[in-house]
């Protein structure tokens, strides 16, 4: 049993009441699947950590072009379990290890398409971190290439697994508590981008722009809640505080640090998104309003106080039913494993797919649409004009086929 899972086991109570879904946390059986993690920076190490905690797969091997990143990943992994992952000398070796069951691509955004092509040649299932690409041309090329892939490709849009959003979708779509939905509003307030190897995330050419790199999560959530396709986007944003004087190898940082985005959907739903990346702490919110009531989700992480994340859901129905406010959480060890527990449940979906089960996870098509909205918003900021999605897609080189 891994050290992380053993700690969970020892600290748990009423273990005889565990569910079938939880049995992997307590099992001492050998993991069924082997993962190869390509890219061992912050996100790659989070996936390694979550794989150990879940226990349904082991990290067979790792590859990164930066040896120091692999060193750090090996050290972090050793603190959790006794397995030592294989270190591959090159990408081809990592992708074609006959013992590997699934490849996880966690490299910088601008490398995704080239790495995916090598990975697909193996015929193995693939997990690809968000955003799927940095340009519409690469995103469409990736979508088209995946159509001929013999195995599945899952996109790493894990915010849909956060506790408050799972509950929000249950209220809005399963219980239909709000009736017909008319407006959706989301916001994120947070500190600036973290450091990355080579500071690649400080440049639009590497990220696709802040709304693509950071906010594709939120556009995915808005698209899912709207259950429709965006037809028009208007955005205003720019650079106010972050990295104004940052320079590397003679190139000045050009990423936006705040934005306001408005989205019209084909079914009449209107949505908005607010981003601010020069705040001291982290908070995000979703507000959904329908003909019967309003739903609010809130998440706050007091970074400076190092207080646990606080998430909640509020349903306001007035005369239409019972209103309530609910605090939400996952078990502490799961929340601490990464992205407030969302990555853990994303891994469950990945493992279930390997088991041949039908799951709800981020598809390549959904990843493409999160990029379409984000890229159109970046274009709107650049031009100062509202953007028709049809015109935007037809204006790409080559034009985008949906």
N, C-alpha and C positions, 0 to 999 in steps of 0.2 A: 504494500500500500504506500502511495506517495506520502511525503511528509505533510503536504497541504491537506490531503484527504484524511490522513490520520488525525490531524489537529481538529478538523471539522467533526470527525467521529467522536473524539474524546470530549469535545465541548458540547455535544448535542445531548438533548434529553428526549425521553419517550421514543427511543430508537425503534421500538417494536411497531410504531405507527407510521413508519416511512412509507411513501407511495412507490409504485412501480417506477415512476419517472425519477425518483430520488435514489434508487437502489445503487446507481453507479458511484454515488458519493461514499457508500459504505462497503462496497464490494472489494474483495481482495483478489478477484479474478484478473487475469491478464487482459489489458486493453485489446480490443478487437482490431483496430485500424492503426495504420502508420501514417503520420503526417510528415511532409517535408515543407519547411518554412523558408521561403525565398524573400530575403530582406529581414534583417534582425535588429532593426531600430526599435523605437518605442512601441509601435504597433505590432511588429513581429514578436517582440518579447511578451506583449500582452496576450497574444494568441497562444504562445507557448505556455504561459502561466495558466490560462484558462483550460487548455487541453489537459494539463496535469490535474487540475481541480476536478474537472468533469470525469476523467478516468475512462472514457470510452475510446480514446486513442492515445498513442504515445508519440512524442516528437522523435521520429526516426533520424532526421538529419536537417541541417541548415546550410544555407548559402547566402553570402553577402560579398559584394565587391570590396567592402571595408573590413579587413581582418580584425580591427579593434571592435567592430560591432559584433562579430561572431564571438570574440573573447568575452565580451560583456554578457552576451546571451547565454553562453555556456556557464559562466559563473552564476548568473541568476537562476538558471535551470538547476544547477547542482544544489542550490539552497532549498529546492522543493522536492527533488526526487533523486534517486540513485542512478538513473539512466544517463548516459553521456551520448548526446546526439552525434551522428556522423557529420564531419565537416567536408563538404564537397569542394573540389578545386575549381569547378566552373559550373555555369548554368546548365549545360547539357547533361552533366553528370547528375546534378540535383533532380532534374526533371525525369530522367530515365532510369533511376534506381528501381530495379524490378521489385523491391520490397515495399515501395511506396504505394499507398492507396489513394492519396489525395494530395494535391499541391496547393499551398497557400502563398499567394503573391502579395507581399506587403512592402513593396519597393516604392520609391518616389513616384508621384503621379505620372510624370512625363515618360517613364520607362514602361508603363503597363502594356501598351500594345506590342512592343517588340518582345517583351518577356512572355506575354500570353501566347504569341505565335510559336515560340520554342516549346512552351508547356503543352500546347495543344497537340504537337507532334507526338507526344507520348501517349495520347489517347486516354489520359487519366482525368478523373473529375478535378475541377479547379475551383478554388475560392479566390476571388479577386477583390482586393480592398477598394474602397471608394476613394475619389471618384474614378469611374472606369477609365477615364482618359482626361486630357487637358484641352483638347480641341474637338469640335464637332466632327471634323474629318476623321480623326482617330477613333472617336466613339462609334461612328457609323461603320468604319472599317472593322472595328472589334466586333460589333453586333453582327455584321455580315459573316465574319470569319467563324463566329461561334455557331452559326446555323448549320455548318457542316461538321461540327465537333460531335463525336460519338458519345461523349459523356456530358454531365451537367456542368454549368458554370454558375456559381452563386456569387452575388455582389455583396460587399461588406457594408451595407447600409443598416447598421445594427441599432440605430436609435428607435426603430420600430419595435424593438424588444424592451425598451425601458418600461418600467412598471406603470408609470402614469399614462403612457400612450397605449399600452395594451388595454388598460382599463377604459381609456377614452374611446377606443374603437369598439370595445364591447358595449359601452353605453350607447354610442351613436348608431352602430350598425347592427348589433345583435338585439339589444333591448329597444332600439329606436326611441330612446327616451326624449330626444329633441324634436321628433317629427322630421319633416323635411328640412334639410340644412340649407342655409342661405349665405352665411359668411363664416370665414375661417381666418383667424389672426394668430401669428406666431412671432415670438421674439427671442433673441439671445443677447444677453449682456455678459461680457467676459473680459479677461485680460488679453494681452496681445498673443500672437502666435508664439509657440515654444521654439526653442532652438532645434535645428535639424542638422544632420551631417552636411557640411558645406553650405549651410543656410539656404538650401534650395527653395524653401517655402517662403522666401522673402521676395520672389519674383514671379510676375504673371506668366512669363514664358514657361516656367516650371510647374505652375499650379493650375493654369486656366483662369486665374483670378480668384479673389477671396470668396465670392459667391459660389464658385464651382468647388474649390478646395474644401472650404469649411461648411458651406450651407447646403450642399446637395442633400444632406440628411434631412433638413427641414423641408425642402421642396419635395422630397420623397414622401414625407409625412402628409404634407398638404395635398399632394396628388392623390394619395390613398384615401384621405378623408373626403375629398371632393368627388372621387369616383368618376372622373371625367378628364378630358384633355384640355390643357391650357390653350387658349386661342390668342391672348394678348397679354403683354407684359410691359409695365412701365417701372423704371427704377431711377432713384437718385442716390448718389453716394460719392465717396471720395476718400481722401487722405487728410486727416486732421492732426493726429498725435503720433502714431506709431512709426518708427523706423524712418522718420523724415530725413535723418542724416546718415542712415545706414548705407555703407558702400562696401563691396567686396570685388576685388580684381578690377576696379575701375567702374563697376556697374552699380548704379544707385537702385535701392529698393523701390518698387512701384506698386505694391499691393495696397488695396483699399482697406480702411479700418472701420468704416461705418456705411450703412446703406438702408434705404427704405424701398421696398418692392411691392407693387400692386399687380395682382394676377386676375384675369377674367377667364372663366371656364366655359366650355361649350354648353353645359347644362344650366348656366345662369348663376352659379356660385361665384362669389367674389372673395378674394383672399388677399392678405397682406403679410409681409414679413419685415421685421426690424432687426438690424444687426448693429451692435456697438462693441468694439474690441479694445476699448481703452478704459474698462471698468476694473475696480479692484478685486471683485469676486465674480463667481459664476451664477447666473440665473437664466432660466428659460421658461417660457409660458406658451400655452396654446389656449385660445378661446374660440369655441365653436358655438354658433347661435342658429337655432332652428325655429320653426313656427311654434314649438311648444315650450322652449326653454333655452337655457344657456349652460354650457359646460366649460369649466376652467381647469387646466392642469398647471401646476407650478413645480419647479425644481430649483433648489438653491443649495449651492455648495460654498460655505464660508471658508475660502481658501486660506486666509490669513489666520483665522482662529482654529483651523484644522478640525472643524466640527463635522460630524457625519452629514452626508447629504440628506436634505429634507425634501420629500416629494409628496404631493397631495393632488387630489381630484375633488372638484366641487361641482355639484349638479344643482342648478337653480330652476325649479319648475313652476314656482308661484302657485296659481290655482289649478295647475294641471297635474300636480302630484307632489310627492314628498321631495323636499330639497335636503341636501346633505353635504357634508364635507368629510373626506376620508383621507387619513394619512396612509402612505403607501411605502412599502419597502420589500426588498428581498432579504434572505438571510445575510448576515453581516459579511461572512467570508466570500459569498458570491458577489455582493456589491463591491467589496474591496478588490476583487480580481481584475476589474477594469470596466470603465464606462458605466459605472453604477449598476453592474450586473447584466447589462444588455448583451455584452459579448458572450457571456456564459450561455444564454438562451439562443444566441445566434449559432453557437457551436452545437447545441442540441439539434437545431434544424439541419445543420451540416451532417451530423452523424445519422440522423433519421433518413436523410437523402441517401447516404451510403448504404443504409439498411433497405433501401427500396421503398420507403414510405413516402406518401404524398404530404408535402409540407407547404406552409406559407413562408416563403423567404424572398429576398430581393432577387428578381430575375434580371437578366441582361436588358430586357425591354424596359423594365421599371428604372434600372440604372440609367438608361439612355434618356428617359423622360425627365429624371431629376437633373440631368445635365442640360437638356434642352431649355428648361425653365431658367436654370442658373446662367447658362451662356447667353440667353436672350436678355436677361437682366443686366449682365455685364455689358452687352452691346448697347442697351438702353442708356446706361450710365455714360458710356463713351460718346454716344450721339446726342443725348439729351432729348430723345424722341421715344414715344411709345412704339413698341415693336409687335407687329403681327407675326405670330408664330409661323404661319404658312409662308409669308414672305421671307422671314428669317431663314427658314429651312431651304427654301428655293434659292436663296441668295448665297448659300454655302458652295464651296468649290471642292468636289462636285456637289450638286444639289442633293439634299437628303431625301431618301425614299423611306416612307413609313409603311 
